[in-house]
Amino acid sequence: MKRETEDLSCFRRRGPLGGEKLEKVSEKVGGAEGTKLDDDFKEMERKVDVTSRAVMEIMTKTIEYLQPNPASRAKLSMINTMSKIRGQEKGPGYPQAEALLAEAMLKFGRELGDDCNFGPALGEVGEAMRELSEVKDSLDIEVKQNFIDPLQNLHDKDLREIQHHLKKLEGRRLDFDYKKKRQGKIPDEELRQALEKFDESKEIAESSMFNLLEMDIEQVSQLSALVQAQLEYHKQAVQILQQVTVRLEERIRQASSQPRREYQPKPRMSLEFPTGDSTQPNGGLSHTGTPKPSGKELRLQVLLHRPWHIHRHFCRNCRNNPIWLHRKYAVIYFLWGGLSGRNSVKEFLLSSFIDLFLSFLFILLYKTLYIPFSPSVISTHEHILF
């Protein structure tokens, strides 16, 4: 009993704070009942608590709605904070998704140019997206000024003040309950002062909550400002999109009315060998439309442009089978060489009749007389044979 008296005297020496703590522990641990507040007060306290949580949650979600990218929000917040610390003006605004899309469309529209349909269309849609981003920036500013800032002011000022009054009321209630339990052991004047302070705090907190809940029409006005800002944004967005839609449809009609161009393949490259001393630029490659010769034709062309090759074979085979030379080289040479420069067989026969006659006569005499010829003799009669 003596120890309990010493503990209580210790709390009394520490002042009301000690009694508040003791009463709080008694209510939570020991189940002691404190002074109850009326139901109207509790209902107002509940509504104020819900309002406080609603304001915080709605502000956060509204910012996320206007600025959905968390990385961009964090970067923008850091830039603005650093600007305030340095005393600079406000940093750049939030990078709208419409602005980023517009930048990409305008960039590639310029690269494609006006020679096609896709490039100018990209430019028109990119301009529309840029206008949408500007309208979105206006929406952000409007919502911040007329919705977020008033809610932030409500939270930082009115709701915080009510929380302060409620916390003070709770402390004075605990002090009054503690002193009421010690009635008879403490002066009555001290108990009466505790009751007066409790009633005073209760009245202040109650009036503050009543005024807040009674003037909730201000929050309705702020919600109306949010809806009006969104409505104005969507009106302007619809107008911009309608205009660009009309331009795109007109472009589609113009493109549909124009005749469709057919693909015209360019001539393929052909390989041509130079004749005589003439030279072919680009290493013998030509882009003309002449068909590529076959492998047999190429071999014949090479053979015809090397007459000494024929002389060598003629000298080597003249004793054994001179007719073989006539069949494999002479006739092919005259026929192919004559036809390659003539437009018809008739022209060829008219132009080479004498050459053919002399050639056959020369070969017939050679077979009859069987006179061996040296390369010098063949070279002498080259103008007859070849």
Salt bridges, closest charged atoms under 4 A:
GLU23 OE2 - LYS181 NZ 3.05
GLU27 OE1 - ARG173 NH2 3.23
ASP38 OD1 - LYS202 NZ 3.09
GLU43 OE2 - ARG46 NH2 2.75
ASP49 OD2 - ARG53 NE 3.22
GLU64 OE1 - LYS61 NZ 3.79
GLU124 OE2 - ARG251 NH2 2.84
GLU127 OE1 - ARG130 NH2 2.65
GLU134 OE2 - ARG130 NH1 2.87
ASP149 OD1 - LYS144 NZ 3.28
ASP156 OD1 - HIS155 ND1 3.22
ASP156 OD1 - ARG160 NH2 3.89
GLU161 OE2 - HIS165 NE2 3.57
GLU170 OE2 - ARG173 NH2 2.85
ASP175 OD2 - LYS179 NZ 3.48
ASP177 OD2 - ARG173 NH1 2.87
GLU189 OE1 - ARG192 NH2 1.99
GLU190 OE2 - LYS179 NZ 3.27
GLU200 OE1 - ARG172 NH1 3.95
GLU206 OE1 - LYS202 NZ 3.52
GLU250 OE1 - ARG253 NH2 2.47
GLU382 OE2 - HIS311 NE2 3.62
